[in-house]
């Protein structure tokens, strides 16, 4: 692994952190800017693929509407640089489930997500968008 790969890995970590922050803060403009126009995303809630940045953000902004709280944490990324323009990663999440203002929470366990975030990047001219 050379320095350029290490720099790319760090940039990918920062890109994913911006994704988490933009979703948590409901900053839809920033979230939209993180996707390419032809992005594809699978979300298990509706159990379907979304195609295109506009469709992805339209769904997210509707699902995470006013009164919904979400908190993402992504730990221990395993980032693989396939080429200097294609990467993939798997992260251990601690993603708080989204809940509305009328939700009754019986224990902190109800607020914690689990599983894996899997993603890939294929940027135009840079990892950071």
N, C-alpha and C positions, 0 to 999 in steps of 0.2 A: 504494500500500500504506500503510495507516495503522498506528498503534501497536497496536491490538487484533489485527491480523493478525500483526504481528511477535511479539507475546506468544504468540499461538496457535502459531506456528511453533516457538518455543522450548519450549513445553510439549509439543509433539509429539516433538521431539528427545529430551526427557527421558523421555517415555513409552517410546519405542523403546529408549533406554538401559536403562531398568528391565527391559524384556522380555529384552534380551541378558543382563543381570546375573542375573536370576532363572533363566533357562535354564542359564547357565554354573554357577551355584551350586546348581542343582537345588533351588531354593526354590519348590516347587510351589504352596504357599499364595499367595505373592506373584504368581507367574505366573497363577494362576487369577483373581486379583483384577484383572488387567490387561485381561481379556476381558469383554465383555458376555455375557449368557446365550445370546444368539442368534448369537454370533460364528461366522465360517466361516474356515477356514485350509486352504491347499493346501500340502502338503509333498511334494517330489519323490521322497524316499526310497521311500515306499510308493506314490507317484504317485496320490494320491487326496485328495479334500476331506474335512475333518473338520468336523462341525457341532455347535456348542454348546461352551461353555468347558470343561465337564467332559470331553467326548470329546477335545478338543484336548490338555488337560493329561494325561489318562490315557494317550494315545498317547505324548506327549513323555516322561513319567516312565518309561514302559516302555522306550522306545527309548534313553533316556539314563540307563539304570539304573546300579547300583553298578559301579565300575571303568571307566566310560566318561568320557572327558575331552572337553570341548567349550569352545572359546573363540571368542566372537563379537567382531567389530569392524565397525562400520558407518560409512563415511566419506561425506562430501560429499552430504548429503541434498538432494534436489530436492523440496521440499514445496510443493504447490499447495493453496491454500485456495479451495475451490469456493464454499462459503458459510461462515458462522461456525459451522456445525455439521457440515460434511463436508469432509474433506481427503483427499489422496492423496500418496504419496511413493514415490520410487525412491532407493535407496542403493547405493553401490558397497561390497560386502562384502569382508572378509577374514575369512571364517568358517572357523576350523579345523575340519576334519572330525572327527567323533567316532571314537574308537578305544578298544579295550578293553585290559586289562592284558597280554594275550598278543600284541599286535600288534607286528610288526617293522617299523620305519620305516627305509627306505633313504635318504631325503633329505627335507629340509624341504618340498620341493615336494609331497610326498604329504600333508602336513598342511594345505595351504592350499585353501580353497574359492574359488570365483570365480563371477561372474555378477552378478545384481542381486536385491536384496530389494525387493519391491513390496508396499505395504500401503495400507490406507485406514483412516480413523478416522471414526466417527460417534458421538460421545459423547452421553450423556444431558444432563448439566448442566455438564460441564467436560471438557477434553481429558485432564486428569490423573486417573488412576484409582488 
